[in-house]
């Protein structure tokens, strides 16, 4: 958790997007589509883009998986590809999703978040998808005062890992429907039990769906202002 916190503190400054896969020619796209369809008839093929690696193309398969293919369609690489930079490895597929994440997160109303703000104007912020029953989420919440002291605003969104409806989603609904959601969240992350609450403005289900759209696979899931995902 300390490593995640240190990386978070170094990553919350807004930086420009470094990646945008260019579209490929219809001829090149047809070569790759034909190769996939011959190997896996009926497989759904989405967008095809050039990659940052010369001679490789990104191909979206099955609606969610991105693979890399050679120009002639004879070779296919699965898994995560990283770009090696001076002090870190950059997940290329994750980087491509950053502009979309920024746009979707910007559409979430502040009143639908549980926000812990620093005194004065925030220097930056982090958006955190959280679950009450997540041990690492509780550890991260203990670091919120430290983040606030450094000028970082923490914006919580709900992500019940067991889905909606579930006991976890009921706990998150209790927090989001509370008159004092900040206090309720802190109490429940400390192990306290609160009476179940529901409300018409409950945003838990919508935020769970949003988390899935953003590629979350666990909690806490932290997003920097430029849309970079830092899994907890």
N, C-alpha and C positions, 0 to 999 in steps of 0.2 A: 504494500500500500504506500510506503514511503517513496518508492521508485515512481509509482503512478502519480503521486502528488507532486514530486519534483518535475516530472515531465509535463504535468498539467500547468504548473507555474511558468514553465518555459514556453508553453504552446498557446497561451491565451491571447497573445498579441495578434491582431488581425494581419494576415499576410495574403498576398495575391495568389490566385489559383495558378498552378504551374502546368496544368495538364488540360488539354482539350483534344480528344481523338478526332482526327479529320475523317470525313466520309470517304469511301473508296469509290472507284469507278464502277458502273454497272457490270462491266465485263469481269472485273476482279471479284466482285460480290457473287456473281453467278458461278465462278469457279469454286468458291468456297461452299456455297449453298449446295451445289451439285455433289461435292465430295461428301458433305455431311449426310445428305439425303440417301446417297448410295450405301453408306455405312449404317445409317439408322433411319430407315424409311419412316416417315410420319413425325419425326422429331421437329418440334417448334424451333424456328430460327428467327431471332430478333435482329437487332441492329448489328451491322458490321462496320468496324472502324479501323483505321490505321493505328498502330501502337507506337510507343516511343522507341521500340527496338526495330531497327531496320530489317525488313523481310518478314516480320511477324504482323499478324492482324488479329484484332480482338473480335470475337464472335459471341453474341449472347445466345445461349441455348436454353430451351425448356422454360423460358420466362424468368430465370433467376441466375443461372450459372454463366460465367464468362470464361471462355477458353481462348487459347492462342493458337493460330494456325499459320503454317508456312504459305507462301504465295501460291504454290502449286496445289495446295490442299492435301498434300500427302502426309503431313505431320501435324499432330494436334497435341498441345501441352495443356494439362490441367493443373490447378493449384494456384497458389498466390505468387505473383511476380513482384519483386521489389526493385526499385531503383536505388543504387548505392550512392549516397551523398557523403559529404565530408564527415559528418558526425552522426548519421543515422541511416536506416533503411526506410524507404518510402513505399508503402503499399500502393501500386499503380491503380488497381481497381477501386480501392477506397478513395484515392485522390480524385478519380473521375466522378464520383458521387457527391463530392463536396458542394458544388454549386446548387444541386438539387436539394441537398439537406439544408443549406442556408435559406433557400427560398421557402421550404416547408416549415422550418422552425420559426421563421419571421412571421408566418401567418398565425401562429399561436398567440392568443391574447394573453396579456400579462395577468389579467384577473383569473385565468385558468391555470396559472402556475402557482407553485408555492415558492416564494422568493425570499432569500436571505441576503439583504443588501448591506454593504459596508457603510460606515458613516461618510457623509459627503458624496461627491460624484464618483461612481465606480470607474476604475481604470480599465477594467475589462470584465468579462463574464464567462461563465461556463454553464451549459445546459446539461442537466443530469437526469436520465431516466432511472427511476428507483423503484425498489420493492421493499415493503416493510419486512418481509421474512428473509431478507438477504443479508448474510453476515458481513460481507464486504461493504454493503451499502451502509450498514451501521457504523463500521469503522471509518468510512469516508465522511459520514455526517459529523463525527467527532472532530474532523479537521476543518469544518465550515468556519468556525471562529477565526482560525488561522488564515484561511483564504480571505475572509472579510477584512481582516487586519491588513492584508496586503492590497486591499482595494478591489478584490475580485468578487463580483456578485454571483451567487449560486442560484440558478433557476431550475427548480425541480419539476419534472413531469412524471406521470405515473406509468409504470410498466409492470403489471403483475405477471410474473414469469409463468404461472400456472394458467393464465388466460382469463377470459371474462365469459361467464361468471365463475367465481372461485372464492374461497376464503381470503386469499391474498387481495383480490380486487375489492372485497367488502371492506378490508382494513384500509385500503387506499381511499375508498369512497368516504369512509368515516373521516379521514384527514381532510380531503378536498371539500367536504360538506361542513366542516367545523367552522365555528365563528372565528376561531383563531387557528388557522391551519398550520402556521409555523410552530406554535406550541404543541399542537396535536401530533405533528410529525416527529418532533423531538421526543415527546413522551413515548410514542409507540416504538420508535427506534431504540429507546432505552429499555424496552421490554414491558412497558405498562400496557394495560388493556383498557380500551375506552368503549363506551356503549356504541353499538353500530348506528351509523347515521346514513341517510340517503337524501338526495335532493335532485330537483329537476335540472339543475345546472351542472350535474356531475359530469366531469370531462374524462373520467378514467378510461372508459371504453374507447373513446376517440383517440386518446393519447397512446393507448396500447396498440391500436391499429397504425398510428403514425410511427411508432417505434419499429413495427414490422416493416413498414415501407422504407425506413431509413437504414435497414440492415442490422438491427440489433439482434444479438444472439444470447445475451445475458445481461446481468446488472451487477454493479452500476455501469451504465453506458454514458460516457461523458463526451460532449461535443464542444469543441472550441468555436470561437466566432467565425472561423473560416470553414466550418463544417467537418473538420477532422474528427474521426471517431477514436476515442481512447477507451477501449474496453477495460473495465475494472478488474 
